[in-house]
């Protein structure tokens, strides 16, 4: 049975927790195994200090993302949903939860770099693409921000 957005629970987790480590494993599966991102580029120096979110459905981890805070904005990245649950609104629910948490803390400017085939998802959340397309880990991307 496919989850509905109301059946998916999104929570913040420390990167060093059991669920945080499971989120890193999901990212490895999605980015390194499925998309061919070099392993040395997937985990970086921002992970330990980032705020990590996970999506749970029926007790299973089905998605993750991270937020890195800078003086200019909150940078959302490493958005990953397991293959069998893509296209069901999980990424959108995680993004909305992360952005709402940031807004409650007074952060209203958001930035991300999106794989070009995912632009529509982020546009629905208020992001606007800017600049030229660029390659990141061999995958075409566009920078996006909210105003």
SULURKA-V930951 format. One record per residue. N is the residue number from 1. RES is the residue in one small letter. SS is DSSP state (H for helix, E for strand, - for the rest). D_CENTER is the distance of its C-alpha to the mean C-alpha in Angstrom with 1 decimal. Layout:
<<N	RES	SS	D_CENTER> <N	RES	SS	D_CENTER>>
This chain:
<<1	x	-	23.8> <2	x	-	20.6> <3	x	-	18.7> <4	x	-	18.8> <5	x	H	16.1> <6	x	H	18.7> <7	x	H	18.9> <8	x	-	15.3> <9	x	E	15.0> <10	x	E	11.9> <11	x	E	12.9> <12	x	E	12.2> <13	x	E	13.4> <14	x	-	14.9> <15	x	-	13.8> <16	x	-	17.5> <17	x	-	17.8> <18	x	H	18.4> <19	x	H	15.3> <20	x	H	13.3> <21	x	H	15.2> <22	x	H	14.5> <23	x	H	10.7> <24	x	H	11.6> <25	x	H	13.9> <26	x	H	11.5> <27	x	H	9.5> <28	x	H	13.1> <29	x	H	14.1> <30	x	H	11.6> <31	x	H	11.6> <32	x	H	15.1> <33	x	H	17.1> <34	x	H	16.0> <35	x	-	15.1> <36	x	-	17.5> <37	x	-	15.4> <38	x	-	17.9> <39	x	H	17.3> <40	x	H	18.3> <41	x	H	15.5> <42	x	H	12.6> <43	x	-	13.4> <44	x	-	14.6> <45	x	-	16.4> <46	x	-	13.6> <47	x	H	12.3> <48	x	H	15.4> <49	x	H	15.2> <50	x	-	11.6> <51	x	E	10.7> <52	x	E	8.7> <53	x	E	8.0> <54	x	E	9.1> <55	x	E	10.5> <56	x	E	14.1> <57	x	E	16.6> <58	x	-	20.3> <59	x	-	19.6> <60	x	E	17.2> <61	x	E	13.6> <62	x	E	12.0> <63	x	E	8.2> <64	x	E	5.8> <65	x	E	3.1> <66	x	E	5.5> <67	x	E	7.8> <68	x	E	10.8> <69	x	E	13.8> <70	x	-	16.5> <71	x	-	19.7> <72	x	-	18.7> <73	x	-	15.3> <74	x	E	12.0> <75	x	E	9.7> <76	x	E	6.0> <77	x	E	4.5> <78	x	E	4.3> <79	x	E	2.2> <80	x	E	5.7> <81	x	E	8.5> <82	x	-	12.0> <83	x	H	14.4> <84	x	H	16.8> <85	x	H	14.5> <86	x	-	12.9> <87	x	-	14.3> <88	x	-	14.9> <89	x	-	12.7> <90	x	H	10.3> <91	x	H	7.0> <92	x	H	9.2> <93	x	H	10.4> <94	x	H	7.4> <95	x	H	6.8> <96	x	H	10.6> <97	x	H	11.0> <98	x	H	9.1> <99	x	H	11.0> <100	x	H	14.1> <101	x	H	14.2> <102	x	H	14.1> <103	x	H	16.8> <104	x	H	18.9> <105	x	-	19.0> <106	x	-	20.2> <107	x	-	17.2> <108	x	-	17.2> <109	x	-	16.0> <110	x	E	12.5> <111	x	E	11.6> <112	x	E	9.2> <113	x	E	10.3> <114	x	E	9.8> <115	x	E	11.5> <116	x	H	14.5> <117	x	H	14.6> <118	x	H	11.5> <119	x	H	13.1> <120	x	H	14.5> <121	x	H	11.5> <122	x	H	10.7> <123	x	H	14.4> <124	x	H	14.9> <125	x	-	12.8> <126	x	-	15.2> <127	x	-	13.8> <128	x	E	16.6> <129	x	E	16.6> <130	x	E	19.1> <131	x	E	20.8> <132	x	E	21.4> <133	x	E	19.4> <134	x	E	18.8> <135	x	E	18.1> <136	x	E	15.5> <137	x	-	16.2> <138	x	-	18.5> <139	x	E	16.0> <140	x	E	16.7> <141	x	E	14.3> <142	x	E	14.9> <143	x	E	14.2> <144	x	E	13.4> <145	x	E	14.3> <146	x	-	15.6> <147	x	-	19.3>>
